[in-house]
Amino acid sequence: MTITESTLRRIIREEAKKALQEMPYAGSLGIKKSSRPNWESFTSGISAAGPNRAGAEKYARSGRFKTLAKKHFDNIPYGVWTAAIIGDGSDAGVDDEPEMGKRGAVLDLNSEGRQLLDRLGFQIPAQIGKNDLVILYSAMTTEIDFLATPWMVLHSIFDSNRMSEELVPGYRELYSHIAYGADTDDYDESDWDGDGEEGEEGDEDDDISENRDVGDSDDDDDGDPLAPLSNLTDRAKEFDAVLSALTMNSARTSQIGSGADILPEMMCQELITRGGLKINFGPVRDNPKIARALRELAARVKKMAADFRRNAQGKLIATAVN
């Protein structure tokens, strides 16, 4: 039997699709289009460019999304599924406006979560495990700074002081402290949204140094070891110092545009890269207060990431990427 070139290409495509579906990344539950009109984004970049629902849908269906999802979500020790809503996510409670729901809402996957997915029209495959994680996200633009990559989907969960205490105890307070200052734990983020970028892990040959001998520092301000990192949004010098020590791609390419993105990017690197969080203390060797605070922050990130891995099992998490 002779196989034509076109038949061979078709077989290769089908086998590649089958292989993708069998990869440890559990897969996509599908894509649904919101019937609601586009909401007025508070993010200036999106407001200026306008929505691109067709592009957002195309990317969510793309092989590139699947490849990155496998690369990143394979580092979480149970099945991770994604479900995308293209456009306004109010129906699912994933819109970023407080009257329409909240980013970071958490439901038990095996009860309320399945009911919500069913109401939205998502097909729930038989192989979905009771301890799997489903991330339900909304997206409506393809602007490079806001593209709903798998990394940015996870970043969006952490890019808010509305993080569920059920998932990560203490995260809200830490996020507010690092982003806006020690006295802003109840900061209302409804009229502001950061412009987090995709961050990949650094190159394998990075000079990642532990540098335990960073020097002694004076007593930390008010007994708070993280005082040097408080309100990085408004402290350019400290922000630049922290950025110089981070090793994810968004930091290496100066794509992190705000202090509000520091903690989410650290959480993403710890959770969904092979090596986890890596800090290069070389650039802050002569800044012992920043080095000590970074070491403390890294320890807290690792603990919070462990809390997330443990508590996100069997959950549906709703989030708005853009």
Number of C-alpha atoms within 10 A of each C-alpha: 3 5 8 9 9 9 11 11 12 12 12 12 12 12 12 12 12 11 10 17 14 11 13 18 24 24 21 22 20 16 20 17 18 21 12 11 8 14 16 12 18 16 15 13 14 20 12 9 11 16 21 16 20 15 17 23 22 13 18 25 15 11 13 13 17 21 14 15 24 20 17 22 23 20 18 18 13 19 21 27 20 22 22 26 26 25 28 26 32 21 16 22 24 26 26 28 20 14 10 15 18 22 27 29 19 21 18 18 23 16 12 14 20 19 13 17 19 12 11 15 13 17 14 13 9 6 9 18 16 13 16 20 25 28 22 26 30 31 30 29 25 23 17 11 18 23 23 30 21 24 24 24 26 25 26 28 24 27 28 28 24 21 22 19 13 12 22 20 14 14 21 20 21 21 28 25 23 24 26 21 20 18 12 16 15 11 15 13 15 13 11 13 16 20 21 25 25 25 22 19 22 20 10 8 6 10 13 16 11 13 14 11 9 18 13 11 12 7 10 14 11 8 8 12 19 22 18 20 25 25 23 23 20 14 15 13 10 19 22 14 16 24 23 18 22 24 24 24 19 22 24 17 11 12 17 23 18 16 27 26 26 24 23 22 30 25 23 28 28 22 26 24 20 14 13 18 22 20 23 19 27 17 14 19 18 12 17 17 24 25 28 23 20 22 18 13 19 19 13 16 23 17 12 20 22 14 15 18 16 13 14 23 22 23 23 29 25 28 31 28 27 30
